[in-house]
Amino acid sequence: MTINIQISEPLISVIIPTYNRPEYLKQAINSAVNQTYQNIEIIVSDNCSPENPENLVASFCDPRIRFWRHPENVGMLNNQMNAFKMAQGKYVASLHDDDMWDQDFLAKLVPHLETNPNLILAFCDQYIIDGQSQIIPAATEENSRSYKRDQIAYGIHENFQQIALVDKSIPTAAACLIRNGLINWDSIPSEVGGMWDLYLTYLCCISGYGVYYYPEKLTYYREHEQTDTLLSGRRNIQAKIRKAKSEIFCYQTFMEDKRLQQFHSHFRKLWLEAHTTLGIGLMLDQQTTAARSYFWQALQKQKFNLRTLIALTLSFTPPKFTHKLLGV
């Protein structure tokens, strides 16, 4: 898959939102600075970290880096969208402060968007790494399989709703290059929260443009104690509640979009599962009455669901037993 880059290289905006992870941030910036594709601007947007990373960013002495620090914490979504709005490049790519890129990530994706103006994004596969930046082979292969990237054909995909919203194959926040100017960043509502990348993928799906898949693993997604995926498990109740609310909003939006009616039953299933998840989170947060309302809503809209029934039953037991049974 040898790609010849055109002599005239368009500007690429690399978005790095960050919050208080200086060691990981240093590695993320380093992987951007060392891209073989050099015509880039790197926008580091700090969400008012207690440990101000300004000196760390300045230590790179690279004029391509722009640093922005919010005077107060504006939340993850606002920090991310603020950086997107600052982007001046023809294309934009999100690089989280705890992830990294292969040095040829941009060089291998840019040409496909340049030669195909009817594409809105290009994406690739990714490695899973641990807190020490070591590749986890089993997790990497499982990630590719679970998101079905091992089954996607190399090249252009015109109708990609199944790939993007059902299989969730496109790692929009970590391994994707997007054509700038086609997405109105203000159209991403606050209710999407941490699911902003899925909602952005949805906006790309309904844009009328196609996508390009490059099947190499060119990015490194880090799994560690502070990732949203792990935080939204049993150990962080508030993260579970936030994630479930975001899922309910997104799947409700997808269900109501007539352009996605062929996947309505799939989104409805996920929407109901999110109701139960939110109920469990609220129950663990001792908001029992509110929790039961979500359990009842889920039960009323489906014939039978064991998970929801068990959760509803647990809501009538003393909290200390509920927490023990759920391993909290």
N, C-alpha and C positions, 0 to 999 in steps of 0.2 A: 504494500500500500504506500508506495512512494509518492509524495506530493511535492510539486514544484510551486513555491510561493512566488507570486507576481512581484516584479520590482517595486511597484507602487503599493505599499502596504497601508491599509486603512488603520486609523487609530482605534485601539481596543481599550475600553474602560474596565479595569479590574476592581471590583467592589469588595472591600474587606471590612465588614462590620465587626466590632470587637467590644468585649467587656471583661476586663480584669483577668486576662490569661496571657501575660507577657511572654512566657517561654514559648507557648504554642504560636502566639502572634508572630514572634520573631521568625519561626520556621515557615509560617504561611507567607510572610512578606518575602522571605528569601526565595521561596519557590516561584513567586511572581517576578521578582527582579531578575532571576536567572532563566526566564523563558527564552528560548531561541528566537521566538518572535518578539522583536524589541520595541516596536512602535506602540507603546502602551502608556496609559496613565493609571496609577494605582491610588485609589481613594480609600484611605483608612478612616473610618467613622467610629469614633469612640463614644460609647454611651455613658459618659461621666464615670469612668472606672475609678474606684478608690485609689488604685495605683496608676497614676497618669502615665500612659505609654508614649507621651510626646517625645521624650529624649530617646527612647528606644527606636522610634520611627526615624528621628533625625539622624541617628547613628549610621543609617544606611547611606547617607550623603548622596541620595539619588534624586535628581530634579524631577523625575517622573512621578514621585510620590507626593500626594496632597493629603494633608492631615486635617481632620475636623473633629473637634471635641465639643459635645453638647454640655452646656452649663449645668444641666440637671438630667437625671435619668428619664428618658422619653419612652422606654420600653423597646423590646427587641424589634417589633415590626416597624415602628417609626424610625428607628436608627437605620434599619435596612433600606427602607423606602427613601429616606433622606439621601443616602449614598447613591441610590439609583438616579435620583433627580439631579445629582451633581454631575453625572456622567456626560462627557462630551464626545465620546467615541462613537463610531459607526456601529460597533457591537459592544455588548456588555456581558460580563461574566461575574458571577458571585463566587467568592472564595471565603468561606468562614474562617475565623481566626484560629480554629483548631484543626483545619484541614490543610492539605498540600496538593500541588500539581506536579506532574511529570514535566520536565523541561520542554517537551514538544507538544504539550496540551494545546496551546493556541495555534502553533504552526500546523498542526494536523487537522484542525477544525475550521479555521478561517477560510482556506481556499474553497471549501464546499459552499459556504454561504456567498462568497464572492462570485462564484460561477453560476449560482442558482438564485437569482433575485426573488424567486417565488417561495423561498424557504424562510421561516421565521427563526428557526434555531437549529443548532447541531449539537449532538450529545454523544457521550462515550460511556464505556463501562468504568468501574472503579475498583480499587483495592480497599480492603478494610484493614486499618492499622490500630494498634493499641496505644496506650498512653506514652509508651517509649518509642513510638514511631516505627514499630516493627510490624511487618505485614502478617496478618493472621490468615493463613491459607484456607482453612476450613470455613471461616466466616466469610471470606472473600468469595469462594465458590458458592456458598449458600446464598449470599446476597445476589449474585448474578442469576442463580436459578429461581429464587423466590420472586424476583422482579422480572423474570423471563427475558433478561437481556441476552441470555445464551441462545434464545430462539429467534431473535429479531434479525431480519435480513439486512445485510450491509447496504447502505445507500438511502435513497429518497423514499419517504412515506407521505403520501398526500392526505389520506384520511387516517388520523392517528389517535382517535378518541379511545379506542381499545388499549393501545399501547400506553397512552398517557394517563388516563383516568381510571381504568379498570385494573390493568396490570401494574400501573404506576412505575413504568420502566424508566422514565426520564428523570434523572437526578437534577432537577432544576436549580437547586441551591448549591450544588457541589461539582457537577460535571457537565455543564451546559454553557453554550455560547448563544446569546440572543441578539437578534437584529434590533438595534435601538431605534426608537421613534415610532414603533408599531404598537407599543403598549403604553397606555396612559397610567402612570404610576399612581395617580390620585384615584383611579377607579378600583383599587384594591382596598376594600373596606376594613375597618379596624376589627370587625368581628372574626376575621380569618385568623388572627393571632399567629400562633406558631405554624399554622397550616398555610402560610402565605405562598410557599413554593408550589403546593398543589393548586391553589387558586390561580397563581400565575400560569401554571401549566394549562389550566382550564381556559384562561384568556387566550393563550396561544392556540388552543384547539379550535376556538370559535372565530379565529382571526381570518380564516380562509386560506392561510398559508400552509405549506408543508414543513416537514422536518427531515434532518439527515442523521443517520446513525453510523457512527464510526466504532467498530466493535473492539477496539483495543482498550485496555485498562490504563487510563492516562491521568487519573486523579486518586487521591488517598483520603478516604473518609475515616476519621478517627472515632473510635468507640472508647469512651471513658466515663467516669462517674458523673460528669456534669452535662452530658449530652441530653437533649430533650427526650429522646427515646427512653433512656434509662430513668430520667427524672419523673417521667409520666407513669412509671410503674408503681409498685406498692410503697416505695420509700418516700415519695413526695406527693402528698395528697393534693396540694394546691396545683401542682403541675398536671396531675391526672384530671382535675376539674377543668383547668384551662384548655387542655387538649380536647377533651370531650365536647366542650362548648364550641370549639373551633370546628370540630368534625360535624357536629349537628348543623352548623351554619352552612358549611361547604356542601354537604350532601343534600341539604334542603334546596340550595341553589341549583345543584345539578339536576335534581328531580324535577324542578319546575321549568327547566330549559327544554323546550320542545325539540331542539336540535339534538338532544341526547336521549330521546324517548326510548330508543332501543335498549338502553342500559338502565331504564327506570327501576326495574326490580332489584338490580344489583345495588344501586345507590340507596334504595329504600331499606334494604337489608343492613347496610352499613350505618344508615341513619338511625335505625332502631337499636342496633348494637351500641351506638354512641349514647343513646338515651340511658341504657342500662349502665354503661361505664360511668356516665355522669352521676347517675343515682348512687352507684357504689362510692364514688368520690365524696359526694355530699353526705352519705351515711357515715363514712369514716371521719368526716369533718363535723360529725354530730348535728347535721342539718337533716334530721330524720324525716320530718314532714315533707320537706322539699324533695328528698330522695324518693319517697314513696310515690310522689306525683309522676316522676319520670318512669318508675317501674310500672305504674298503672298505664301510662301512655303507651309504653312499649308492649304491654300485654294486650291492650285493647286493639292494637293494630296488627297483631299476628296471632296465629292459631295457638301456638305453643312454643315456649322457649324456656328450657330448663335453667339456663344461667339467670334469666330474669326472675323466675319463680323462686330460686334459691336466694337470690339477693333480697327479694321482697320479704321472704320468710325471716332472713337474718335481721331485717330492719326492725323486727319485733323482739329481738333478743337484746339483753344488756350490752352496751358498747364494749365493755372489757372482753366479753366472749366473742363478739363480732371481730374485734381487732385480732384476737388470738387465732380465730379460725382462718382469717385472711392473711395471717402472717405479718401483720403490721406491728 
